[in-house]
Amino acid sequence: MKRIRITHRTEYFYREPVTFGPHRAMMRPREGHDLRIASS
């Protein structure tokens, strides 16, 4: 089975300082007869 790795980086720049809070992005493809998730 072919494996792929997806890496994503998003950067934002603001004029004023910002505070950081918890962030979570959850992206997961559907499993099917021809696609299986090896790890997440």
NUTORDO-965436 format. One record per residue: residue number from 1; residue in one letter; x, y, z of N, C-alpha, C, O in turn. Coordinates in steps of 0.02 Angstrom, whole numbers, plus 50000, padded with zeros to 5 digits. Layout:
<pos=NUM&code=a&nc1=X&nc2=Y&nc3=Z&cac1=X&cac2=Y&cac3=Z&cc1=X&cc2=Y&cc3=Z&oc1=X&oc2=Y&oc3=Z>
...
***
This chain:
<pos=1&code=m&nc1=50043&nc2=49941&nc3=50000&cac1=50000&cac2=50000&cac3=50000&cc1=50045&cc2=50062&cc3=50000&oc1=50094&oc2=50065&oc3=50037>
<pos=2&code=k&nc1=50029&nc2=50110&nc3=49959&cac1=50067&cac2=50173&cac3=49955&cc1=50055&cc2=50216&cc3=50017&oc1=49999&oc2=50223&oc3=50040>
<pos=3&code=r&nc1=50110&nc2=50245&nc3=50043&cac1=50105&cac2=50289&cac3=50101&cc1=50122&cc2=50360&cc3=50079&oc1=50167&oc2=50370&oc3=50039>
<pos=4&code=i&nc1=50086&nc2=50408&nc3=50107&cac1=50102&cac2=50478&cac3=50094&cc1=50106&cc2=50514&cc3=50161&oc1=50074&oc2=50494&oc3=50210>
<pos=5&code=r&nc1=50146&nc2=50566&nc3=50164&cac1=50151&cac2=50608&cac3=50224&cc1=50132&cc2=50679&cc3=50204&oc1=50157&oc2=50705&oc3=50155>
<pos=6&code=i&nc1=50087&nc2=50709&nc3=50243&cac1=50065&cac2=50777&cac3=50229&cc1=50090&cc2=50821&cc3=50287&oc1=50077&oc2=50807&oc3=50345>
<pos=7&code=t&nc1=50126&nc2=50873&nc3=50270&cac1=50149&cac2=50922&cac3=50319&cc1=50121&cc2=50990&cc3=50299&oc1=50126&oc2=51010&oc3=50241>
<pos=8&code=h&nc1=50093&nc2=51026&nc3=50347&cac1=50063&cac2=51091&cac3=50333&cc1=50086&cc2=51141&cc3=50385&oc1=50089&oc2=51125&oc3=50445>
<pos=9&code=r&nc1=50103&nc2=51200&nc3=50363&cac1=50123&cac2=51254&cac3=50409&cc1=50086&cc2=51318&cc3=50389&oc1=50088&oc2=51338&oc3=50331>
<pos=10&code=t&nc1=50053&nc2=51348&nc3=50437&cac1=50018&cac2=51411&cac3=50426&cc1=50050&cc2=51465&cc3=50469&oc1=50061&oc2=51454&oc3=50529>
<pos=11&code=e&nc1=50064&nc2=51522&nc3=50440&cac1=50093&cac2=51577&cac3=50478&cc1=50048&cc2=51638&cc3=50470&oc1=50024&oc2=51652&oc3=50415>
<pos=12&code=y&nc1=50038&nc2=51674&nc3=50525&cac1=50001&cac2=51736&cac3=50524&cc1=50045&cc2=51791&cc3=50554&oc1=50083&oc2=51778&oc3=50601>
<pos=13&code=f&nc1=50042&nc2=51850&nc3=50526&cac1=50081&cac2=51907&cac3=50550&cc1=50033&cc2=51963&cc3=50568&oc1=49990&oc2=51981&oc3=50528>
<pos=14&code=y&nc1=50041&nc2=51991&nc3=50628&cac1=49997&cac2=52044&cac3=50652&cc1=50038&cc2=52105&cc3=50672&oc1=50096&oc2=52099&oc3=50691>
<pos=15&code=r&nc1=50008&nc2=52163&nc3=50668&cac1=50041&cac2=52225&cac3=50688&cc1=50053&cc2=52228&cc3=50763&oc1=50106&oc2=52249&oc3=50786>
<pos=16&code=e&nc1=50004&nc2=52205&nc3=50801&cac1=50008&cac2=52207&cac3=50875&cc1=50022&cc2=52137&cc3=50902&oc1=50006&oc2=52088&oc3=50869>
<pos=17&code=p&nc1=50052&nc2=52133&nc3=50961&cac1=50063&cac2=52067&cac3=50992&cc1=49996&cc2=52032&cc3=51005&oc1=49945&oc2=52064&oc3=51019>
<pos=18&code=v&nc1=49997&nc2=51967&nc3=50999&cac1=49936&cac2=51928&cac3=51011&cc1=49950&cc2=51878&cc3=51067&oc1=50008&oc2=51861&oc3=51080>
<pos=19&code=t&nc1=49897&nc2=51855&nc3=51099&cac1=49904&cac2=51803&cac3=51150&cc1=49888&cc2=51736&cc3=51118&oc1=49850&oc2=51731&oc3=51070>
<pos=20&code=f&nc1=49919&nc2=51684&nc3=51145&cac1=49908&cac2=51618&cac3=51118&cc1=49863&cc2=51578&cc3=51163&oc1=49869&oc2=51581&oc3=51225>
<pos=21&code=g&nc1=49819&nc2=51540&nc3=51134&cac1=49775&cac2=51496&cac3=51171&cc1=49779&cc2=51427&cc3=51139&oc1=49817&oc2=51417&oc3=51092>
<pos=22&code=p&nc1=49741&nc2=51380&nc3=51165&cac1=49743&cac2=51312&cac3=51136&cc1=49715&cc2=51311&cc3=51065&oc1=49665&oc2=51344&oc3=51050>
<pos=23&code=h&nc1=49748&nc2=51275&nc3=51022&cac1=49726&cac2=51267&cac3=50952&cc1=49728&cc2=51193&cc3=50935&oc1=49771&oc2=51156&oc3=50959>
<pos=24&code=r&nc1=49682&nc2=51172&nc3=50895&cac1=49681&cac2=51102&cac3=50873&cc1=49651&cc2=51098&cc3=50804&oc1=49596&oc2=51125&oc3=50791>
<pos=25&code=a&nc1=49685&nc2=51066&nc3=50759&cac1=49659&cac2=51054&cac3=50692&cc1=49655&cc2=50978&cc3=50685&oc1=49705&oc2=50943&oc3=50693>
<pos=26&code=m&nc1=49597&nc2=50954&nc3=50669&cac1=49588&cac2=50882&cac3=50661&cc1=49565&cc2=50867&cc3=50590&oc1=49509&oc2=50883&oc3=50571>
<pos=27&code=m&nc1=49609&nc2=50837&nc3=50553&cac1=49592&cac2=50818&cac3=50484&cc1=49608&cc2=50744&cc3=50476&oc1=49664&oc2=50723&oc3=50490>
<pos=28&code=r&nc1=49561&nc2=50707&nc3=50453&cac1=49571&cac2=50636&cac3=50446&cc1=49528&cc2=50611&cc3=50388&oc1=49468&oc2=50623&oc3=50388>
<pos=29&code=p&nc1=49558&nc2=50577&nc3=50340&cac1=49518&cac2=50550&cac3=50285&cc1=49476&cc2=50491&cc3=50308&oc1=49490&oc2=50460&oc3=50359>
<pos=30&code=r&nc1=49424&nc2=50477&nc3=50271&cac1=49384&cac2=50418&cac3=50286&cc1=49421&cc2=50355&cc3=50267&oc1=49456&oc2=50353&oc3=50217>
<pos=31&code=e&nc1=49414&nc2=50304&nc3=50309&cac1=49441&cac2=50239&cac3=50291&cc1=49392&cc2=50205&cc3=50245&oc1=49332&oc2=50215&oc3=50249>
<pos=32&code=g&nc1=49419&nc2=50164&nc3=50200&cac1=49377&cac2=50127&cac3=50154&cc1=49411&cc2=50063&cc3=50134&oc1=49464&oc2=50046&oc3=50161>
<pos=33&code=h&nc1=49383&nc2=50027&nc3=50087&cac1=49413&cac2=49963&cac3=50067&cc1=49481&cc2=49973&cc3=50034&oc1=49521&oc2=49926&oc3=50033>
<pos=34&code=d&nc1=49495&nc2=50032&nc3=50007&cac1=49559&cac2=50044&cac3=49973&cc1=49602&cc2=50096&cc3=50010&oc1=49654&oc2=50116&oc3=49984>
<pos=35&code=l&nc1=49581&nc2=50118&nc3=50070&cac1=49619&cac2=50168&cac3=50107&cc1=49617&cc2=50151&cc3=50181&oc1=49564&oc2=50141&oc3=50210>
<pos=36&code=r&nc1=49677&nc2=50146&nc3=50211&cac1=49681&cac2=50130&cac3=50282&cc1=49728&cc2=50180&cc3=50314&oc1=49780&oc2=50197&oc3=50285>
<pos=37&code=i&nc1=49712&nc2=50205&nc3=50374&cac1=49754&cac2=50253&cac3=50409&cc1=49806&cc2=50214&cc3=50449&oc1=49789&oc2=50174&oc3=50492>
<pos=38&code=a&nc1=49870&nc2=50227&nc3=50434&cac1=49925&cac2=50192&cac3=50468&cc1=49937&cc2=50223&cc3=50537&oc1=49948&oc2=50186&oc3=50585>
<pos=39&code=s&nc1=49935&nc2=50290&nc3=50542&cac1=49944&cac2=50323&cac3=50606&cc1=49916&cc2=50394&cc3=50600&oc1=49909&oc2=50420&oc3=50545>
<pos=40&code=s&nc1=49902&nc2=50424&nc3=50657&cac1=49879&cac2=50493&cac3=50657&cc1=49901&cc2=50528&cc3=50720&oc1=49886&oc2=50587&oc3=50730>
***
